[in-house]
């Protein structure tokens, strides 16, 4: 893609309500635009990042044997009454009536709808297990939408639901999806932790959260220095006032506090800040019993499905990547999430030799299957183009400029800021190696 053809409205202005780096840089870098309180439109670059994340999520889930479906975003309210959750979700659940005065909700999650989908379609133990998932829009009417994509009202979520004939098989699938989630977040290039968690309004037991570690994270978690143990502080402390007080502390303040408890392995426990991006639950029969979703077991007896559920905040991950990967100049995308891997910056596109050299590299990189963009703008100075590169956060830049007369271009690593001079005849092979 050429910069001159792509809609990237970067700006120096930071919205007054944008306090987190991801919120600031995603707006300034032309990734998102606010439509209303907690409502954001994805611009071309933002859509590319979300599509990259979605593709990785889908590929790993499909490899694990999950089946993708797509449910209606609108759900009959009676399903929520039948499950007993109609009041538990409170005002976060947006309710409305259609022209026939039937009650509906904009789905904040889809346990009820997915159980109804499987009900009467999986009739025997021979039809089980089944794992159905979707990557679809959700709506939660947050009282205080804030932090951009991290706590919006409308968001893209992957929600999956598995149906089993036994507790043992449900636990097997739960463990499989835990490992699948680890693969997803590893492929996204994130530093994360799996922690024991409270199930909240979803219910069930054996709940685990996946947290991207970030100093600006909203959640406080406890991790072990020696093993993989991690827990949300809600599982460590019983006093709600103490939990609230800890969550209010900054990362720096938490580092000054010591935990008296030791891990079962004997290792020291310490506080971290995290952004919850995934949550998995062992539901049992919490939804299948009230919704009368049953199957016939080996003895011909009617039994309720044993269930688990699995969620990932896909659009939230866009912001989480940047909370973990940024500097004072802007975003630093991981290679698997970046909208483009390479930004070819033509220092002065009015000079035909520079523009032609940049276009030649651009075409060769495209032919090699590398996602590349060329900054061919003629009205913008080199400093402005470099500022956009740093703000947007493409992993690499190739600067075509003053050294062209010597047959050289400069490669800039956005993360390390290292600059390397490479000859024109070797630039494509060099980029292939580093991306």
Secondary structure, DSSP 8 states (H G I E B T S, - for coil): -BGGGS-----S---TT--SHHHHHHHHTTSEEEEETTEEEE-HHHHHHHHHHHHHHHHHHHHTT-EE----SEEEHHHHHHHT-TTTTGGGS-EEE-TT--EEEE-S--HHHHHHHHTTTS-BGGG--EEEEEEEEEE---TT-BTGGGB-SEEEEEEEEEEESSHHHHHHHHHHHHHHHHHHHHHTT--EEEEE---TTT--EEEEEEEEE-TT-SEEEEEESSSS-EEEHHHH---HHHHHHHHHS-HHHHHT-----B-TTS-BEEEEEEEEEEEEEEEETTTTTTTT-EEE-TTS-EEE-EEEEEEEEHHHHHHHHHHHSEETTEE---TTT-S-SEEEEETTTTSHHHHHHHHHHHHHHHHTT--EEEE--SSS-HHHHHHHHHHHT-SEEEEESGGGGGTEEEEEETTT--EEEEEGGGHHHHHHHH-
